[in-house]
Amino acid sequence: AAAQAVATRAVDSVCPYCGVGCQLRYHVADGRIVRVEGRDGPANHGRLCVKGRFGFDYVRHPERLTVPLVRRPGVPKGLDGFDPAAAQRVFREADWDEALALAAGGLAAIRDVHGGRALAGFGSAKGSNEEAYLFQKLVRTGFGSNNVDHCTRLCHASSVAALLEGIGSGAVSNPVADVAETEVIVVIGANPTVNHPVAASFMKQAVRAGKTLILMDPRRTELARHARYVLQFRPDTDVAMLNALLHAIIDEGLVDARFVAERTEDFERLRANVAGCSPEAMAPVCGIPAATLREVARVYAGARAAMIFWGMGVSQHVHGTDNARCLIALALASGQIGRPGTGLHPLRGQNNVQGASDAGLIPMVFPDYQRVDDPAARARFEALWGVPLDPQPGLTVVEIMHAILRGEIRGMYILGENPAMSDPNLHHARAALAALEHLVVQDLFLTETAAFADVVLPASACAEKTGTFTNTDRRVQLGRQAIDPPGQARQDLWIIQQMARRLGLAWDYAGPAAVYAELRRAMPSIAGIAWERLEREHAVTYPCASEADPGRAVLFGERFPTASGRARFVPARLLPAAERPDADYPWVLLTGRQLEHWHTGSMTRRARVLDALEPVPVVTLHPVDLAALGLAAGARVRLTSRRGELVAQARPDPGLRRGEVFMAFCYVEAAVNLLTIDALDPYAKIPEFKYCAVRVDAA
Ligand code: SF4
């Protein structure tokens, strides 16, 4: 007999994974999501990748937290023997009143004895703008310090630092969709096929329409098949290669002299800095022939319009800010910014890392990047929030871990982040988490970080709440609730408010729209984007000054938002990686992500289809290297660094350079961040995830 059609309800929302911000439609039956399809959103035109289409069933995984948990007395903190499926050995169930009293009470006790700077909070780039805003407001007004950060520190902090310094704005200048308007697309240190798949599909479409793609990356990734130029440079030599391109542009008379004269300053500093960086001098350093460097410089600078996209391969270095400074200088020197099809686009990773940063989930700035050490900005927020605020910028993610081990930070509230997997040098990070006197974790699952918690608060997934999210294009979009959180799990906005009340704040927001209304008052950039407008239009791009303003997709046509209105060239030095290969650790380890898995894997490894596609930890290396080790594909290899070791399955990848290995950071059973180094970029404090020395042996 024919199966009976199941009646479904359709809910329009946005994808919970990457920063592309694909609009999607959930089909819901009996309180469960049964199917997801793409909508005709401005960022996806109906397309979805494998994560957006199939990665939704984690929300009903049997390990989902459905009740608050409190650590049993005497049970040591840590991952030794920790099993999310057997949580009752570590935690006991509690009702919300008890759990919230313990969670907030522990933090308040530390604050009252040791002061607000003894506390810190990590918010989430996966939550809504409203959640990010309320969380940073809670830390700043309830804890009384600026020790609030999130995973932007681990992803584009260096890009944002360089962009703010150079052009006065940390967001993208042009949307991904501008690949249709451009002539030349540069992708550097990014693997969009894997990490921004729908954006990659627009890039490939642009190539088919005749655009020139230039790929620059230590790995020859899938996008290379579509590129006219592939610059597979030595990892860690980005600045050498980019300074050589700048040298060639100056040397060959390709500078847009009028743009430089009218719109920029400090060009002579740049010229002096790259004087010794000719392509001929830098070719042996970066491994790219001088003739290729010169040709690429001509193609980029000579194009009618050219765009630069970059990712973590640029930003996650001790010279990440310097890398981004070079990219900014390339665009400025060539006049490739301020028009459609030009500009600078740091591809944002998480669905709301742009919005969470905009909303102030950063230790040195309030919402809209207003500095906490600027007395005028602080006065504005003191008036809006009605309390005195700490004038000292707070600590960043990795700095907080160090401060815990120095005894300076004693308590933390972590919402939706998993530093026990995502921080570099995990033994150090996990030791820090274990040393906390009081840790509150709010999440969907008993994550690796929850193994160190005193109180665990069961939170809501994206599909279980309504809120605004800002994609990589600066586009604010509305995500709508499709299903209810399971059991006693609660919406994050409710939990944050309950915590705030117990920390002495009289908050009473009626819902996400009420929080968003306050956010608009705090952020002039979104003043024209009313909640009702988002309900009607689904997506509006900021800056948007009034409700009649359509929003601006392309920025900097007339001036830059700097004090002088001009952009600034900032020279970049050749700074080596913190740890180079040597006789003991002769390989270079690069880390990143896989198409099917998302970040630390807490969601995608609990999504049936995605986990079936990539079920076990994999390390990739060049097939000749694999053969030289006497191993075949699928063999077990051991990776060892000065900080830790792991065993994973070997997979050949001819796209890697010899002597390099690559691994994703989503596998708890082989956590690659046990190996990575916690050296930081001095400007943006971003760790060097993209380079450290390891040894590779048969396991
Ligand atoms: Fe989701 Fe990104 Fe895939 Fe789009 S490209 S469906 S936003 S993960």
Residues whose N, C-alpha, C, O or C-beta is under 5 A from the ligand:
A	BS01	SF4	C15 Y17 C18 V20 G21 C22 L48 C49 K51 G52 H196 P197 V198
